[in-house]
């Protein structure tokens, strides 16, 4: 029998050994990891429920890809994120080349050419392009405390290339995510908020002009006043604001002509899906019925009629939230929203406590990507936003999207892991 001092030494050495194994991740935000893993597990459960009658295994694939994604995220978290500063132009180049390759040799499905076949699997480069854009913009914006107009113009010009390639696929949903990422990262980089308002004004103008002309006139006057206050050369800024908002109408018509018919239906019919209840409005009508039928506590897992009878197409991907609403009810939806809220809080905290601007901007880019996708996906399933094909992070089935979200979390965890560590007092 070993003496007590000997057994203590063994346990001490064992604990020391185990601690050394986890030392590369000692400052990782484990609560954030727990939230992400719980969402991924829940997503697999709900995906399986939507496919019971089809004998598909997308739920198990979701878990399998999620496990790979978690491994990649932890590997990235153990690396120093600042190494990306040396490689951001290479990452940007590879991002654009992959998007260009889609247009040349990509696989077409459901009216869009968005995938590359690699090793027998279809990979969607536009999903990974979001990470490339976040890294590139963080590298461009991290050096100065305030961002000048020339830097804003440079940022927009650099983003325009991948954005244009994605839009032409066409992938309207991902192109909108790019916009949210750019606006959020510019705001975090201390860009004048008035400039950002003017930046988004063409999109608002293009929409208001076709919805309600007096509202468009009021918006144009408002932006003109903002331009007068925001720029030193008053007359030029006012004329520029008027020209931008008027030109946005024609530009909007041009981009509208590039969209497929099904995309146009998705953008318009959410306002009144009853106009085409068996066509473009069918998804939304059935989704709202499913969510409403869940009431407070839900119909129960595997018990939702809309879900089990496959009334809602693509329910395991873009419309996964309708299955949550029907089978888990209002309470299940609240728990899901609470989980996303906690994830966003952790991302904001990591961005605020990062040791440098580069890490902080990386975290904010990921935050904007996740937040925008959650808001738009849930809004489109309940009729508050157009159906744009944006998946619900970690819940919707989609290999490329799931891996992208885990890579993004890996970057944020690296920022958390390599913050300035407080010196222990002697």
N, C-alpha and C positions, 0 to 999 in steps of 0.2 A: 504493500500500500504506500502511495506517494505521500510525503509530508505535505501539510497544508500550504506551506510556502511554495512547494514545487507545483501543486495544482493551480495556485494563484498565478504563478509564472506562465504556465501553459495557457490558461484562459486569457491572460494579458497578451501573450504573443499571438494567440489566435485572433483576438479582437483587433490587435494592431495590424495583422495580416489582412483581415477583412476590410478594415478601414482603408488600407493602402489600395485594395482593389477598386474601391469606390471613390478614391481621392480625385480622379479626373472629373468627377461630377459632384463634388462636395457642396458647391454653391448653386447647383441647379434648382430651379423652382419646381419641387416635386408636387406641390399642390396643383400647378398648372398641368403637369404631366398626368396626374390622376384625373383631372377634369377631361382632358383629351381622350384618354383611354376609356373612360366611362361613356363618352359620346360615341366612340367607335364601336364599343361593344353593343350599346343600345341600337346603333344604326344597323348592325348585323341582325339583331333580333327583329326589328321592324321590317327589314328587307325580306327576311325569311317569311314573315307573316303575310307579306303582299304576294308571295309566290307559292303558297301552299298548294294551290290547285294546278300549278304549272310544273311542279316537280323540278324546279330549277335550284341551283346552289349558289346564287349570287351572294347570299348572306355569309356563307363560309368563305367565299372568295374575298368578301369585304374584310372579314377578320384576318385572313391570310395576308392580304396586301397591307392591312393596318399593322400587322406584326412586323412586316418588312419595313414599313414606314417608320414605326417606332424605333427600330434598330438604327435606321439611317439618321433619325433625329438625334438619338443619343450619341451617335458617332460624331455628328456635326457639333453637338453641344460640347464635346470634349476638345474641339479645336478652337484655337484663338480666331475669333471672327475678323480681326484686323488684317489677316492674311488676304482677305478678299479685296482689299484696297490695291493689291498688286495685280490682281487678276480681273478687275471689273470690266476692262475693255474687251478682254478675251471672252468673258461671259456674255457681254453685250453682243459681240460678233457672232458667237455660237447661237445665241437666241434668235437673231435675225436670219441666220443661215437655215436654221431648223424651220422657221416660219416660211421662208422662201421655198424650201424643199417640199413643204406641204402643197404649195401652189403648183409645183412641177410634177411630183410623183405621189402626191397624197391620195389617200383612200376616200372615196365619196360615199356618204351615207346620209339618208334623210334630207337630201337636198343641199348638203354642205360638204365641202372638202376640208376636213380638219385633222385627219389622222395620218400617221406614218406607220407602216407595218415593220416592226423590228422584232426579230426572233419569234415570229408567229403571233405577236401581240400588237394590237393597235394602240399607239401612243399618241396623245394629243399635245403637241408642242406648245399650243397657246396657253395651256395651263401652267407649264413650267416657265413660260415667258414672263409670267407675273413675278416670279422670283427674280429673274434676270433684270427686270425693270426696277424692282425695289433695290437690289444691290447697286445697280448703276446710278440711280438717282441719289441714294445715300452717299455714294462716293463723290458725286458731283457737288452736293449741297453741304457737306459736313465741315468744310474748312472755315467758313466765315460766320460771324454771329448774326449778321443781317444779309439778306439776299437782294441783290440789285436787279434792276429791270433787265439788264443784259443777261444775268444768270437765269432769270426766269425764261427769257426767250431761248436761251441755249437748252435749258431743261425741256421745254416744250418741243423744240426741234429734234432733240435726241429721242424723245418718247414717241414722236409722230411716226417714225419708221416702223417699229413693231406694232404700234396701234393700227396703222394703215394696213399692214399685212394681215393682221387678225380680222379687221373689219371686212376685208375683201374675201375672206374664206367662204361664206360670211359667218362670223361669230359675234353677233351683236352683244350678247351677255358679257363675254370676256372683255370686249372693247370698252364697255361701260365700267368694268372693274378697273381697267387701266386709268380711266378718268378719275375715279375715286382715289386711287393710290397717289396720282400726281398732285391733286388738289390738297390732300391731307399732308403729304410730305412737304409741299411748299409752305403750307400754313405752319407746320412744326419748325420749318427753317426760317421763321420770322419774316415771311413775305408780307407786305402790306395787305391787310384783308380786303381793302378796296380793289386792289389789282385782281385778287381772286374772284371777287364778285363780278368784275368786268370780264374776267376770263370765262366764267360759266354763263354769262349773259347771252351769247349767241344761241346756245342750246335752249334756254328758256324762251328766247324770242321766237325761235323756229316752232316751238310747241304752241305758245300763246297765240301766234298769228293765225293758226289754223283752228284754234279753239274759240277764241273770243277777241275780236279786233280791238275793242276799247282797252282790254287788259294789256294787249301788246303795246298800245300807244303809251299807257301809263308806265309800263316797265321801261320802255325806251327813254322816256323823259327822266325816270329815276336814275337810270344808268348814266345818262348824260350829265345829271347833277353830280353823281359820284365821280365821274371822270374830271369834271371841273375842279373838284376839291382834291383829287388824288394826284394830279400831275401838274408840273410847274408851267408848262406852255398851255394855257387855258383853251385858246381857240382851236389849236390842233387836236387837243384831247377830246373836246366836245364833238368836233367834226368826225374824228376817228370813231368815237362811241356810236354816233348816229350811223355811220357807214357800216360798222360791224354788225349792228343789230338789224339794219335793213338788208345787208348782204346775207345775213344768216338765214333769212327766209328763202332766198334762191338756193343757198348752199344746202339747206334742209331738203328742198325739193330734189336736188341732185342726189344726195345720199339716200333719200326715200326711193328713188328710181333704181338704186343698186340693190335694194332688199328683195328677197324672194316674196312671193305672194303670201306664203304661210307666215312669214315674219311680219308682214304688214297687218295681217289679221290679228296676230298676237298683240300688236301695239295698239290697235284700235278697239277690238272687241271687248277688252276688259272693262271699258266704260259701260257697255250694254251687251253682255254676252247673249241675251235673249234674241238678238237680231239674227243669230245663226246658231241655234241651240244644238244642231246636229253636226256642225262643222267647226269653225274656229272658236266658238264659245263653249263647246262641249266640255273641254278640260276644266274650265273654271266653274261651270255650273255643277258638275259632278263633285268637284273638290269642295265647294261650299256646302253641298248637301252632306258630304261625308263628315266634314268638321262639325257642322251643326248637329248631326245625329249623335255625335259623341257626348253632347251635353256636359254634365259636371264630371262624372267619373269614367266615362267611356263605355263602349260596348264590351270591352274585354279583349285581351290579346287573342288573335285568330278568330274573333267573333264579329268583326265589322262587315256588314253586308256589302257596302260599296267596295271595301278593300278585297274581300274574299271572292266576290263575283266579278272582279276586274272591270268595274265601271270606269275607272280612271286610268287612261293609258300612261305609261312611263311612271307608275306610282313608286317604283323602287329607286327612281333617280330624282328628277326635278320635283315631283309631287309627294315626296316622302312625308312631308308635314301633314298632309291630309290623312294619311294612315295613322299618324300619331294622334291627331285630333279625334278621329273616329274611335279608335280602339283604346286610347288612354284618356280621352276627354280633356276638359279644360284644365284639370289638375296636372295631367301629363304634359300639356303644352306649357303650363306655367313653370314646371320643373325644368323643361328643356330650355325655355327662355332664361331662367335663372342661371343655368349652367353656362350659357353663352355670355350672360352678363358678368359672371365671375371671371370667365376667360378674358373678357375685355378689360376688366379691372386689373388683372394680373399683368396684362400687356402694357397698360398705361403706367403701372407702377415700375415695371422693368425699364420702360422708355425714360421715365423720370429719374431713375436712379442709375442709369448707365454711366460709365466712367468717361465717355466721350460722345461727341455729336454723331459720329458714324453709327455707333451702336444704338443710340437713341432713335435715329432716323430709320434704321432697320426695323426696330420694334414697332414704330409708328406705321411704317409701310405695311407690315404684316397685320397690324390692328385694323387699318383701313380696308385691307383686302377681305379679312374675315367679317368685319362688321357690315360692310356693304353687301356681301353675299348673303348673310343671314337676313338682313332687312328686306332685300329685294325678293329672296326666295319665299319667305313667309308672307310678304305682302302680295305676291302674285298668286299664292294659293287661296287667299281670302278675297281677292278682287280689288286690292288697293294699288296694284302696280301691273304693268303689262307682263305677259308671259315671255321671258327672255332666255330661258334655258340655263339659268344660273343654279348650280347645285347647292344643297344645304351642307355646309362644311362638316365632315366626319360622320354625317348621317346618310347622305345620298350615296348610292352606288356609283362608282366611277373610279377606275384605277388611277388614271393620271391626276384627277382632282384630289384624291385621297393622299397620294404620294406628295403632291405639291404642298398640301396643307401641313403634312408632317415635316417636310423640309423647311417650311417657313417657321414652324415651331422650333425646329432644331437651331435655326439662326438666332431666334429670340433667346433660347436657353443658353446659347453660347454667350450672348450679351450678358445674361444674368450670371453665368458661371465665372466670367472674367471681369466682374466689377472690382473696384478697389476694395480689398479686404482689410478690415480694421485690424490694426496691430494689437496683439494681446498685451495687456498691461502686466508688467513683471511683478 
